[in-house]
Amino acid sequence: MIDNLAPGESGTVRTFDHPLLVALGITALPDSRPGVRACLDWSHGTVHLAGALGAALFTSLLDDGWVRRHPRGRALRITEPGRRRLAELRIG
């Protein structure tokens, strides 16, 4: 789907056939920013997915009820339906 990226590097999405993208109905990227970008999370010191694909995943996971925002802060909680769907897809 994408190549391994170092923090700060950008890349392109080659296919949309990953089971998670298929389940969420993501078949194209919504805007002109880089398709994928490796972003260093300053709070945890780990790399997370950014760019148009990261935004599309985030929006779809929220809209489909797989995750829910914590009432305070930036944290997310995986909902029970989200856990079931991720387990069905063998993710997580």
Backbone bond lengths (Angstrom), bond angles and torsions (degrees), N, CA, C in turn:
res aa  C-N    CA-C-N  psi(-1)  N-CA   C-N-CA  omega(-1)  CA-C   N-CA-C  phi
1 M - - - 1.448 - - 1.528 110.04 -
2 I 1.345 118.08 -55.06 1.470 122.42 176.35 1.526 108.70 -138.50
3 D 1.318 116.23 160.08 1.457 120.91 176.56 1.524 109.50 -83.06
4 N 1.337 115.98 161.21 1.460 120.45 172.61 1.519 107.96 -67.45
5 L 1.324 115.77 135.64 1.457 120.70 -177.93 1.515 109.97 -124.52
6 A 1.316 116.19 145.73 1.461 121.99 172.87 1.525 108.17 -86.59
7 P 1.339 118.32 157.99 1.457 120.55 179.11 1.522 112.11 -49.91
8 G 1.313 115.91 131.10 1.456 122.51 178.99 1.514 114.91 90.52
9 E 1.327 117.39 -14.71 1.460 120.28 -179.95 1.530 110.62 -80.34
10 S 1.330 115.22 149.88 1.457 121.97 176.35 1.520 109.48 -114.74
11 G 1.309 115.91 157.74 1.457 120.95 178.60 1.519 110.15 -150.43
12 T 1.296 115.20 -176.63 1.456 120.85 179.60 1.524 109.68 -117.96
13 V 1.296 116.25 154.90 1.461 122.07 175.20 1.518 106.69 -88.82
14 R 1.323 116.22 123.95 1.462 120.37 -178.06 1.524 112.42 -89.22
15 T 1.328 117.08 -34.08 1.464 121.10 -179.96 1.531 109.66 -143.23
16 F 1.297 115.00 162.11 1.466 121.42 177.39 1.531 110.14 -119.74
17 D 1.351 116.48 30.30 1.457 119.64 -174.88 1.526 114.37 -97.35
18 H 1.324 118.49 6.99 1.460 120.37 175.96 1.529 108.64 -64.13
19 P 1.333 118.41 139.05 1.471 120.73 -177.17 1.529 114.58 -53.91
20 L 1.324 118.22 -35.95 1.465 119.89 179.01 1.525 110.80 -66.58
21 L 1.317 117.54 -43.75 1.467 120.46 179.03 1.522 110.56 -64.17
22 V 1.323 116.50 -40.76 1.470 120.83 178.43 1.526 109.98 -62.80
23 A 1.334 117.63 -47.04 1.471 121.59 -178.46 1.518 112.05 -61.87
24 L 1.329 116.78 -33.74 1.464 120.89 -179.65 1.527 112.66 -89.88
25 G 1.319 116.96 -2.74 1.462 120.57 178.54 1.510 114.12 73.68
26 I 1.326 117.80 24.71 1.464 121.46 179.14 1.524 108.03 -87.55
27 T 1.316 115.65 109.28 1.469 120.98 -177.34 1.524 112.93 -118.87
28 A 1.322 116.26 -7.24 1.467 121.71 179.23 1.521 107.33 -158.50
29 L 1.318 115.94 164.95 1.460 120.19 178.89 1.517 109.78 -96.22
30 P 1.334 116.32 141.26 1.461 120.56 -169.66 1.515 117.07 -78.92
31 D 1.321 118.62 -15.38 1.470 117.51 -175.44 1.517 111.45 -148.30
32 S 1.319 115.30 -173.86 1.466 120.36 -171.69 1.527 114.29 -94.03
33 R 1.322 119.19 0.14 1.477 118.77 178.15 1.527 109.21 -67.69
34 P 1.327 118.06 168.26 1.467 119.10 -179.68 1.526 111.07 -52.36
35 G 1.320 116.04 142.41 1.460 120.29 -178.98 1.509 112.49 -57.41
36 V 1.315 116.47 -49.01 1.464 122.06 175.89 1.518 108.88 -137.89
37 R 1.315 114.57 149.61 1.455 120.53 175.61 1.515 106.94 -146.56
38 A 1.318 116.27 138.59 1.461 121.71 175.95 1.522 107.56 -88.78
39 C 1.310 116.53 116.64 1.462 121.69 -175.61 1.525 109.33 -113.58
40 L 1.322 116.82 127.27 1.454 121.22 178.61 1.523 109.10 -79.55
41 D 1.318 116.28 119.28 1.461 122.35 178.84 1.528 107.92 -79.48
42 W 1.309 116.92 111.88 1.456 121.45 -176.12 1.521 112.09 -64.54
43 S 1.332 118.70 -28.54 1.466 120.33 -175.82 1.526 112.88 -78.29
44 H 1.351 117.72 -26.64 1.461 120.77 -178.54 1.523 113.07 -118.21
45 G 1.320 116.88 -11.54 1.462 120.00 -179.26 1.517 113.28 70.12
46 T 1.320 117.45 23.51 1.461 121.84 179.01 1.520 109.55 -119.59
47 V 1.301 115.92 162.16 1.465 121.45 179.77 1.521 109.04 -92.16
48 H 1.325 115.86 136.52 1.464 120.57 174.08 1.528 109.08 -127.87
49 L 1.320 115.20 164.25 1.459 122.86 -177.72 1.518 110.36 -77.80
50 A 1.327 115.68 128.23 1.462 121.94 175.70 1.521 107.77 -128.06
51 G 1.307 117.05 -171.75 1.462 121.33 -178.70 1.522 111.22 87.96
52 A 1.320 115.21 -170.87 1.468 120.75 -175.69 1.527 111.92 -62.80
53 L 1.335 117.95 -37.90 1.462 119.77 179.16 1.523 111.16 -67.55
54 G 1.324 117.22 -43.01 1.463 120.52 176.80 1.519 111.43 -58.67
55 A 1.330 116.84 -43.20 1.466 121.09 179.11 1.528 111.26 -65.75
56 A 1.336 116.94 -41.44 1.461 120.52 179.34 1.527 111.29 -64.57
57 L 1.330 116.93 -42.63 1.469 120.33 177.54 1.525 110.84 -62.73
58 F 1.325 116.55 -48.04 1.455 121.17 -179.34 1.529 111.01 -57.42
59 T 1.320 116.50 -49.82 1.457 120.91 -178.91 1.524 111.30 -62.06
60 S 1.321 117.78 -44.89 1.463 121.06 -178.93 1.520 112.20 -65.84
61 L 1.336 117.16 -42.04 1.463 120.37 178.91 1.522 111.42 -61.88
62 L 1.328 116.81 -40.18 1.474 120.53 176.33 1.528 111.13 -68.79
63 D 1.322 116.81 -50.13 1.472 120.98 -176.64 1.522 112.72 -61.80
64 D 1.344 116.54 -35.51 1.466 120.59 -179.37 1.523 112.94 -85.85
65 G 1.331 117.16 -0.82 1.457 121.05 176.10 1.521 115.01 77.34
66 W 1.322 117.32 17.60 1.469 120.04 178.70 1.522 111.12 -77.48
67 V 1.331 116.50 -28.96 1.459 122.10 175.55 1.524 108.39 -132.48
68 R 1.319 114.38 158.63 1.460 120.88 178.61 1.521 107.58 -135.47
69 R 1.321 116.00 143.10 1.466 120.39 177.85 1.527 109.84 -72.10
70 H 1.338 115.29 143.36 1.459 120.59 171.99 1.523 106.71 -70.25
71 P 1.326 118.01 142.82 1.473 119.51 -177.34 1.532 114.23 -55.63
72 R 1.329 117.12 -32.48 1.462 120.28 178.44 1.527 108.58 -123.87
73 G 1.283 116.55 135.01 1.456 120.26 175.66 1.527 113.01 90.28
74 R 1.334 114.19 -165.96 1.466 120.90 -174.45 1.518 113.42 -101.59
75 A 1.309 117.56 -1.88 1.469 121.11 -175.19 1.532 111.39 -66.07
76 L 1.328 114.54 150.30 1.461 122.14 175.28 1.517 108.97 -118.93
77 R 1.330 115.55 152.99 1.452 121.29 175.92 1.520 107.69 -122.90
78 I 1.327 116.40 132.38 1.464 119.95 175.55 1.520 107.63 -76.79
79 T 1.308 116.57 126.68 1.460 121.30 -179.51 1.524 110.23 -78.77
80 E 1.323 116.72 167.61 1.458 119.96 177.98 1.539 111.40 -61.97
81 P 1.349 119.07 -44.91 1.469 117.77 174.80 1.536 111.89 -59.81
82 G 1.323 117.38 -37.20 1.455 120.91 177.53 1.523 111.65 -63.82
83 R 1.326 116.50 -41.80 1.474 120.38 177.22 1.523 111.32 -60.53
84 R 1.332 115.69 -44.11 1.470 119.76 179.58 1.521 111.11 -61.90
85 R 1.324 116.60 -47.63 1.461 120.32 -178.04 1.529 111.16 -64.79
86 L 1.332 117.79 -42.01 1.461 120.62 178.52 1.527 110.68 -64.68
87 A 1.336 116.93 -38.08 1.470 120.59 176.96 1.523 110.34 -64.76
88 E 1.342 116.80 -42.39 1.474 120.55 177.62 1.530 110.71 -59.29
89 L 1.327 116.62 -36.01 1.458 121.87 -179.40 1.532 111.76 -86.25
90 R 1.333 116.61 -2.94 1.468 123.04 -178.73 1.520 111.49 60.14
91 I 1.321 114.23 43.77 1.467 121.83 177.67 1.517 107.51 -116.53
92 G 1.303 116.18 132.02 1.465 120.55 176.84 1.428 112.16 92.80
